[in-house]
Amino acid sequence: MNKDNFFNEMRKHSKIKLNIFEETLKVSISIANEMAKKFNTYNYVYIDLFAGTGLYQSGEKGSPLRAINIILNHKKTKNNKLKNFFVLFVEENKKHFLFLETEIKKNKEIYEKYNIFIEIKQGKWEEHKNCIKEYLKKSTFGFLFLDPFISINFKEFNNIIKDRSIRFKEIMMLFNLHSIIRNIDNEKALSSLEKILKIKFDKIIESDKPDEEIAHHIQKFFDKDFKTGISIPIDVKGKLKKIDYFILFLFTNSIGVADSFLKAYGSRISELYPHKKGGFDQGFNLKNDINEFLKSKHSATLYDLIVYFHKKVVSWKKAINVSVEVPTLKNLREILNKMDSDGKILITSSAPQLLGKRKKLLSKIRRKEDMEKIKIEKIPKR
């Protein structure tokens, strides 16, 4: 597919991606707003390294305009505590850059009225590394969005994500396996990516779980508490395929943001394909997965269990076939408490206040530090 034709009409996988993106960004901004006073930081940074045109020819908004609308709507709320939003868009294609620039200028006065400061850079994002790093330093909180046409230069990107300023910022990235497959015979295009990720795409594509293998290698690059991946198993024409063509990653230190990402995925798939049986809101299989996890471990912390689920790519195909529930903290907490009541597991903690009088996991457990204080043990059969 020609890159210039990409923005003619929004495709089904893009709708899923952008809906998930919107819900996740809203929660990220909301949490930053709640934490502003505690961290004494009242700014928020949003960066899109592959911005595109911002608008499809069909009239549907792309990620840049959707992000700005979310930011603007938040600024208009009564409880807003965030003073400034600093927005940086980078687009390599000059035609797309000019189109986006024109769209932004239409409402420039409104954006500036609400202290939404937008800058657009033309060229490869690698050419603007210093500018990106300066933006990242403008606030403790922020959101970095990457939706490359083929793949990102991980070697250069590694210098960005290792910076201390990225600590409390979300990173969302789409990995386009469809483009990798199309270029599988193009050694020049893939060799550097294979070398950095230490994988061979031709072998992975032939494996039973290409999405999970790719996720395993990519997730190692990111130093975040929660590294979540979801698969969209359709091609660019919206047809269901054996291989999960699009993998959307989220890297964050906030369980709230991670949960919103997973919930948005489940609801979007259910809305788009309501005729499919075994959707995310029908039945649970997390119990079986917990038992499998504890078979080898026997005991683990709550954080260990959450990391285990987040590292597994959640696939819509798996949901249809075996009715997998998305592993949000709320869903895991409910199942673990039930398993504890049934005598299947034992939940203990070095901090009793986290369990309450009934010795159950409480909803207030949100921090990694608290999750690490919760011990889950499998009770052997008598």
Secondary structure as UniProt FT lines:
FT   HELIX           3..5
FT   TURN            6..7
FT   HELIX           12..39
FT   STRAND          43..48
FT   TURN            52..53
FT   TURN            57..58
FT   HELIX           63..75
FT   TURN            78..79
FT   STRAND          84..91
FT   HELIX           94..105
FT   TURN            106..107
FT   HELIX           108..113
FT   TURN            114..115
FT   STRAND          116..122
FT   HELIX           125..128
FT   HELIX           129..136
FT   TURN            137..138
FT   STRAND          141..146
FT   HELIX           154..161
FT   HELIX           164..166
FT   TURN            167..168
FT   STRAND          169..176
FT   HELIX           177..182
FT   TURN            183..185
FT   HELIX           187..197
FT   HELIX           201..205
FT   HELIX           210..219
FT   TURN            220..221
FT   STRAND          226..232
FT   TURN            236..237
FT   STRAND          246..252
FT   HELIX           255..272
FT   TURN            274..275
FT   TURN            280..281
FT   HELIX           286..297
FT   STRAND          299..301
FT   HELIX           302..311
FT   STRAND          314..315
FT   HELIX           316..322
FT   HELIX           329..341
FT   TURN            342..343
FT   STRAND          345..349
FT   HELIX           352..354
FT   TURN            355..359
FT   TURN            363..364
FT   HELIX           368..371
FT   TURN            372..373
FT   STRAND          374..378
//
